[in-house]
Amino acid sequence: MMPRVAILISGGGSNMVTLVKAMHMGAIAATPVLVLSNNPEAGGLAKARDLGVETAVVDHRPFKGDRAAFDAAMLAVLQKAQPDIICCAGFMRILTAEFIDHWAGKMLNIHPSLLPKYKGLNTHQRAIDAGDKVAGVSVHVVTSELDGGPVLGQAEVEVRESDTAEDLGARVLVQEHILYPQVLANFVKRDD
């Protein structure tokens, strides 16, 4: 039986769409079973439904100041879908160690920098400000250290002198859409 994949999003869901399409086409030997968002207005939710994937929302706002309760609510929704793998795809919440430990070794994240450089936010501007000649994207296993788990794949993007953070981000996003499906396909194969 193919592994079941749940995808966590907060926004437009472009990486989620590439993962779901790759699973539907057979490029990834897995089945998308749920797209879960912390944002009820996330544009990716409608895209997931259009692709025939069940969706759910656990709005983080009512849990202000109580990350453990938010994570427990997320976990309850995920357990109903029974995923084997969790893919964070633009999910903009920091998860508790307890949540991450529940999915230890089975949770991936995509991050728009060449880790270990530029963990956290504003990665493109930070690369430009540092004078980097190369930026990029990493897919890594999620651990309780923010953007600190083992890196499973990276793609480089040239930083141009004229780049704004938006310019660089747009070129990195193109590579994200190529890299994440490749890494997930390999990740699934390792468990065969």
Residue, then its C-alpha position, 0 to 999 in steps of 0.5 A: m500500500m502506498p504511503r499516505v501524505a498530509i500536507l500542511i500549508s498557511g497560504g497559496g499552496s504552490n508547493m502543495v499543488t506540485l506535490v499533489k500533482a506529482m502524486h496523482m501522476g505517479a511520479i511520487a509513489a504516495t497518496p495525498v490524503l489531507v491538506l491542513s491549514n492554520n489559516p481559514e483564508a489560505g488560497g491553497l485550500a481551494k486548490a487542494r479541493d479542486l485537486g480532489v484532496e480532503t482539506a481541514v483547518v485548525d485556525h491558530r488564532p483562538f489558541k493565542g499563547d497556547r501552542a501545545a493546545f494548537d498542536a494537540a488540535m492539529l494532531a487530532v485532525l491529522q490522526k483521523a486522516q492517518p498519514d504516514i508522512i507529513c509535508c510542511a509546504g509554506f506552513m508558517r507556524i512553529l510546532t512544539a517538540e511534542f508534535i514533532d516527536h510524534w512524527a519523528g523521521k516522517m515529517l519534511n519541510i521546504h525552506p527557502s535558503l541553503l541551510p544551514k544558512y538563514k534559518g527562519l524568515n526573510t531568507h532572500q533579503r538576508a542572502i542579498d544583504a550578506g553579498d551571497k553569490v548563490a542562494g537557494v532552497s533546502v528540503h529537510v527532515v523536521t526536528s525540534e531545532l528550527d530549520g535544523g534537521p538533516v537536509l535531504g536535498q538542495a537547489e542553488v539559484e544565482v543571486r544577481e546584483s540587481d535582485t530584490a528579495e522578490d526577484l530572488g524569491a521568484r527564481v527560488l520558488v521555481q526550484e522549490h517546485i522541482l526539488y520538493p517532489q524529487v525529495l519526497a519521491n526519494f523519501v518514499k522509496r527509502d521505506d519500500 
